[in-house]
Amino acid sequence: MKNKHSLSQLIPVMLAFFSMGFVDLVGIATNYVKNDFGLNDTLANLMPFMVFLWFLVFSVPTGILMNKIGRRKTVILSLIVTIVALMVPLVSYSFFVMLIAFSLLGIGNTLMQVSLNPLVSNIVSGNKLASTLTFGQFVKAIASFLAPIIAGWAAIRFGDWKILYPIFSIIAIVAALTLSFTKIAEKPVEHRSTFGDCFALLKDPYILMLFLGIMVHVGIDVGINTTAPKLLIERVNMPLSQAGYATSIYFLLRTIGALSGSFILAHYSARKFFHISVALIVIAVIGLYFGYSSAAIFLFVALIGYGNSNIFSIMFSQALLHLPERNNEISGLMIMGLAGGAVFPLLMGVASDVLNSQTGAVIILTVCVSYLVFLSPKLKKDTP
């Protein structure tokens, strides 16, 4: 009976994980909006900026809200905000409206990122928790993978890429409704973090290094998600409906990397695997300077996808192990680090406009991966 009860609770939670992946449609959507309104790269890349800015602003307030109304209700609220974000472009379609839609999507995703993982811990525990969270990330990655495919199919078949919005809206509505009727017993919160608690951790040099590492990791993630289609359009004159598949390839390899990484990290040094992952990204980013065929660009994007798939989990776990008694504050701080998805893609847009080439974006990617190279030997050795 307990297993059946857990399964009935996990199904709506996994639908929420799928909805969490909707945030990654910002990469392909940025390219379509840029094309629809004739924007330069700086203006176009304001959209991922508007999504990921809110991780910096709302991570800790979400934790405070979660303490007051509970984790399940916070996830439901996040789904409601996400549904509104997905419906806004169906009511009106302009650059300004899309900035509002992506802001709402970022706020909804911040609420979800902070509250959904702790909610899972109220359903499963012990050894099953890590595997359940890994499976949740796998479900999230499916949505990330499907978004560019659905947009490309809709653009070719119906002449309107935005058809993916009502499709994703329906799924988010189902997730919100099923979770609303699901009872989950929540454990009481013993300590309530504040802004001061989280930011005080940055005085620790090791935590600061890892926080910046999270920022550049997300910068690479969102940056290549946004830039890969532009590289194909610029260098091989590929139409956007096809170039968008580069984003799907990236997320496909991230999904494969996450699944394989969960097995590799169970038997292999996380520190050494981090070195290998960073090396793959370095090779791929260097390759992007010289790749002028579709095959080469797809290959290098795939390598970045696999290499970047376990970077976050390794750094996050290093931070938790460094100060295990401050896990609440560290979790909030590392989620704030997702704001790197706002900073670096915007810099990529500016650099691309200055050079009048996507090579500018690759230069910013090089800066990001250079920091990971700097960080790599400084990671602590695995504890037995």
Secondary structure, DSSP 8 states (H G I E B T S, - for coil): -HHHHHHHHHHHHHHHHHHHGGGGGHHHHHHHHHHHHT--HHHHTHHHHHHHHHHHHHHHHHHHHHHHH-HHHHHHHHHHHHHHHHHHHHH--SHHHHHHHHHHHHHHHHHHHHHHHHHHTTT--THHHHHHHHHHHHHHHHHHHHHHHHHHHHHHHTS-GGGHHHHHHHHHHHHHHHHHT--------S----HHHHHHGGGSHHHHHHHHHHHHHHHHHHHHHHHHHHHHHHHH---HHHHTHHHHHHHHHHHHHHHHHHHHHHHS-HHHHHHHHHHHHHHHHHHHHH--SHHHHHHHHHHHHHHTTTHHHHHHHHHHHHSGGGHHHHHHHHHHGGGHHHHHHHHHHHHHHHHTSTHHHHHHHHHHHHHHHHHGGGS-----
